[in-house]
Amino acid sequence: MRKKIIAGNWKMNKTFQEADELVESIAQGLKELNLSNKEVVLCPPFLYAEMVSDYAEEYPFSVGVQNVSEYKRGAYTGEVSAEMIQSMDINYVIIGHSERRAYFHESDDMLAGKTDRALAYGLTPIFCCGEQLESRKDETHFEVVKAQVVDGLFHLDKDEIKHVVIAYEPVWAIGTGETASKEQAQEMHKFIRKLLAAKYNQEIADEITILYGGSVKPDNAIELFAEPDVDGGLIGGASLKADDFIAIVDAMKE
Ligand code: PGA
């Protein structure tokens, strides 16, 4: 059975002290939950990753970061390599978030390179895809998501793709309070799984975790996560509030 994952993407929020309080509250809350067959991943800013990792040694969650360099090592001021991330015992990395695609001009080629780097160092990429509002309106959303998945991931072989988590995040639903309906989420997740089955095989497609992201909150999480191809969520705003995040983790049933 494929793994269910709830990942919190803190983006560029919180001071160190606030982040420490947040992770402590989340960690305490998680202790009370039954987490069998679901994994919780916290993705703080790089600077706080070590602090969050220290908690992860004692509490039931994993740690991810929000970006990785496509370069191996060397004179790349300001970059953080997959090798560095691995050496800090961090397991996940978000790749191709729509904010990075839009504000930092990350191309499909770069994202394919970042995915390769992450996999080469044993990290699990959480590879994001999702259409802008215009594509949803002019009904090119399937084409757009297909191109992102094909260009970013389909150079991988069968053994590599198995280690990737995909996150479908319609850009119009991120941080807007607007959520894709459970039907819209399910339809796109099923479409992505079909692409995976056609490129690799059904068994592999069935093993790959596909997360939904975009204004997931405690009150819509239950119905989104009940859809058969929605295997969890990538949570932005609501992951900054311990109670909301814990409620969302609890909403993911086995
Ligand atoms: P949101 O962000 O939950 O605040 O919409 C999701 C994301 O960007 O991963």
Residues whose N, C-alpha, C, O or C-beta is under 5 A from the ligand:
A	BS01	PGA	N9 A173 I174 G175 T176 G213 G214 S215 V216 L234 I235 G236 G237 A238
